[in-house]
Amino acid sequence: MIENGFEVAPETLYELIGTIYRSSDAFVSNFDENYPTIAELADHIVTLSKKPGNVLLVDSIGKKKLGFLHIEPRGPHKLRHTAELTMGVSPEARGLGIGRELLDAALSKLRADGVIEILYLTVRADNIAAIRLYERCGFEKLARLERDTLIGDRYYDGVLMRRFIEKVAPATE
Ligand SMILES: CC(C)(COP(=O)(O)OP(=O)(O)OC[C@H]1O[C@@H](n2cnc3c(N)ncnc32)[C@H](O)[C@@H]1OP(=O)(O)O)[C@@H](O)C(=O)NCCC(=O)NCCS
């Protein structure tokens, strides 16, 4: 079941997103460094909620929250029609269709809102599951970012991907 993440308690989001970030080195940012406390995450959510075109979704099976998706409109006014996507699913629930459900719901919301026209994301080139999901949902590869990520002394290439958001035609009588 997809829920609006802005209606989920910050403590619950902190637990869910923190657990998913810690489970995978696919994420370039370090959740615990960015959000040392729940209050810092809650502040970020308030800031996000004020940006037109934002998306924050949580997906659950039964009562268990298992995935999140977040779309952050870019800051500069001249880039206000563009946004960046981040998402993740709990390790025990990967491959069950949650990622697809989250991404389909997010794309529907973007179309309905009519604010964001271009969605970008960067993914590690060896993250086959994520790249396949994004391609299935209409993203295209734009560029290979050589040696984009450095973990320990090992470099990993990244892939910059983009998806245009179709405008919904106004209903005619
Ligand atoms: C990438 C991720 C979000 C996918 O979510 P998921 O719920 O596991 O994916 P789904 O079950 O919805 O699968 C959707 C599609 O993704 C692709 N996919 C998912 N897992 C895959 C795998 N292990 N290998 C290849 N393709 C895979 C498939 O195309 C699949 O659709 P199909 O089965 O109809 O072909 C999830 O694996 C994850 O959170 N990984 C760790 C964090 C991460 O990589 N986040 C993205 C950072 S950019």
The ligand as a Tripos MOL2 file, in Angstrom:
@<TRIPOS>MOLECULE
LIG
   48    50     1     0     0
SMALL
NO_CHARGES

@<TRIPOS>ATOM
      1 C1         16.7230   -0.9060   -6.8580 C.3       1 LIG1
      2 C2         15.5150   -1.1990   -5.9670 C.3       1 LIG1
      3 C3         14.8830    0.1140   -5.5200 C.3       1 LIG1
      4 C4         14.4800   -2.0060   -6.7970 C.3       1 LIG1
      5 O1         13.3260   -2.2010   -6.0060 O.3       1 LIG1
      6 P1         12.6030   -3.6290   -5.9480 P.3       1 LIG1
      7 O2         11.3860   -3.4990   -5.1380 O.co2     1 LIG1
      8 O3         13.5970   -4.6370   -5.5240 O.co2     1 LIG1
      9 O4         12.2500   -3.8420   -7.4900 O.3       1 LIG1
     10 P2         10.9330   -4.5430   -8.0940 P.3       1 LIG1
     11 O5         10.7140   -5.8450   -7.4000 O.co2     1 LIG1
     12 O6          9.8120   -3.5760   -8.0790 O.co2     1 LIG1
     13 O7         11.3580   -4.8250   -9.5880 O.3       1 LIG1
     14 C5         11.0790   -3.8790  -10.5930 C.3       1 LIG1
     15 C6         11.9850   -4.1200  -11.7860 C.3       1 LIG1
     16 O8         13.3250   -3.8390  -11.3890 O.3       1 LIG1
     17 C7         14.1940   -4.7760  -12.0290 C.3       1 LIG1
     18 N1         14.8580   -5.5790  -11.0000 N.ar      1 LIG1
     19 C8         14.5470   -5.6380   -9.6760 C.ar      1 LIG1
     20 N2         15.4220   -6.4470   -9.0360 N.ar      1 LIG1
     21 C9         16.2700   -6.9030   -9.9770 C.ar      1 LIG1
     22 C10        17.4080   -7.7440   -9.9530 C.ar      1 LIG1
     23 N3         17.8570   -8.2950   -8.8010 N.pl3     1 LIG1
     24 N4         18.0770   -7.9610  -11.1180 N.ar      1 LIG1
     25 C11        17.6740   -7.4040  -12.2680 C.ar      1 LIG1
     26 N5         16.5960   -6.5910  -12.3500 N.ar      1 LIG1
     27 C12        15.9120   -6.3430  -11.2310 C.ar      1 LIG1
     28 C13        13.3430   -5.6190  -12.9330 C.3       1 LIG1
     29 O9         13.2820   -4.9930  -14.2030 O.3       1 LIG1
     30 C14        12.0020   -5.5450  -12.2640 C.3       1 LIG1
     31 O10        10.9190   -5.7010  -13.1110 O.3       1 LIG1
     32 P3         10.6140   -7.0870  -13.8550 P.3       1 LIG1
     33 O11        10.7510   -8.1330  -12.7850 O.co2     1 LIG1
     34 O12         9.2370   -6.8930  -14.3450 O.co2     1 LIG1
     35 O13        11.6400   -7.1850  -14.9100 O.co2     1 LIG1
     36 C15        15.9180   -2.0640   -4.7310 C.3       1 LIG1
     37 O14        16.5510   -3.2200   -5.1700 O.3       1 LIG1
     38 C16        16.8230   -1.3590   -3.7580 C.2       1 LIG1
     39 O15        16.3500   -0.6420   -2.8880 O.2       1 LIG1
     40 N6         18.1460   -1.5650   -3.8670 N.am      1 LIG1
     41 C17        19.1100   -0.9840   -2.9270 C.3       1 LIG1
     42 C18        19.0920    0.5310   -2.9210 C.3       1 LIG1
     43 C19        19.2290    1.0950   -4.3160 C.2       1 LIG1
     44 O16        19.9400    0.5510   -5.1470 O.2       1 LIG1
     45 N7         18.5510    2.2240   -4.5370 N.am      1 LIG1
     46 C20        18.6540    2.9380   -5.7780 C.3       1 LIG1
     47 C21        19.8120    3.8840   -5.6640 C.3       1 LIG1
     48 S1         19.9990    4.8170   -7.1660 S.3       1 LIG1
@<TRIPOS>BOND
     1     1     2 1
     2     2     3 1
     3     2     4 1
     4     2    36 1
     5     4     5 1
     6     5     6 1
     7     6     7 2
     8     6     8 1
     9     6     9 1
    10     9    10 1
    11    10    11 2
    12    10    12 1
    13    10    13 1
    14    13    14 1
    15    14    15 1
    16    15    16 1
    17    15    30 1
    18    16    17 1
    19    17    18 1
    20    17    28 1
    21    18    19 ar
    22    18    27 ar
    23    19    20 ar
    24    20    21 ar
    25    21    22 ar
    26    21    27 ar
    27    22    23 1
    28    22    24 ar
    29    24    25 ar
    30    25    26 ar
    31    26    27 ar
    32    28    29 1
    33    28    30 1
    34    30    31 1
    35    31    32 1
    36    32    33 2
    37    32    34 1
    38    32    35 1
    39    36    37 1
    40    36    38 1
    41    38    39 2
    42    38    40 1
    43    40    41 1
    44    41    42 1
    45    42    43 1
    46    43    44 2
    47    43    45 1
    48    45    46 1
    49    46    47 1
    50    47    48 1
@<TRIPOS>SUBSTRUCTURE
     1 LIG1         1 GROUP 0 **** ****
